[in-house]
Amino acid sequence: GQHILSVEQFSLADINTLFTTAEKLELVAKGVVTTKILDGAILANLFFEASTRTRMSFHSAFARLGGDICDTTGFSFSSISKGESLADTAQVISEYADVIVMRHPEQGAVADFAQHATVPVINGGDGPGEHPTQALLDLYTITRHFNQTNQPVDGATIALSGDLKHGRTVHSLAKLLARYQQITFHFIAPDSLQMPPAIIDWLAAKGHRVHCFPRPEQGLPDADVIYCTRIQKERFNAEQLDATPDESQLFSINQTIINRYAKPSAIILHPLPRDSRDGAFDLSTDLDADPRLQIFTQAANGIPVRMALFVHCLGLQDLVGHDFAPAPW
Ligand code: CP
């Protein structure tokens, strides 16, 4: 099987095939029908960094397909805390499981681990690097919305806001959207949290339009998708050279700003978690009743998309649907 480490490994044809499988698995994801396609298979779910959605939706996706899961969360529950290397860990766990999902705080650590694994490894987020499965579920949410409204992804305007420097999700999503034609990207962030120049240059070289804005007032008009992110304060100290942004430059996306500047047809996404603490600069809860807010549909889409990734990693796509049965509960 193939590792899933970066969105760069997916062609548009791969994405379409994956999403077709995800759609077939929608009712399994919701627990309406059951399948045993992964009966006897074992997932090792290794999370060395906090997670709610990624860890639990990978677990739920594998269990819904009939497989079993063994997991470890945090360094203290793994023998890495005794000095064991990622390389040894990878070789050992390859004998215990048929597929491994891993999240790690260091960029590149999941790829290093995968070099020593003999079963497929899926990147569940590597520091500020990539979060390919999040970007795939984000794109799944976007394409389903666009299909319902008869709108092509080609030519769309996508606004990404918040901490674009440290947000691995936005790095992966921008690269994935670059598979389409003539996307206009609006990157809305204070200068100190803007999208890395290497990604901006890469997108521009592929023929996409890229505009950077410090404020949402400038970047929200015309956007078909508004993708908000959390300020990742936990990553500020990790980089000695990183300047903590001046709070006067930070902003929240709230109902007032959306009503004033966003298109009525725009959808509002966020990979979550959003920071609900007082004074946080994020996506405001005052938008929760706005039908344009699709953050919980987006989070739920993690299940069918991650199921489809397991099916493709393990080469089982031809078996999908053969044993579907109504759920007895
Ligand atoms: N979106 C996301 O990756 O959430 P978790 O950190 O809770 O997994």
Residues whose N, C-alpha, C, O or C-beta is under 5 A from the ligand:
A	BS01	CP	A50 S51 T52 R53 T54 R55 P271 L272 P273
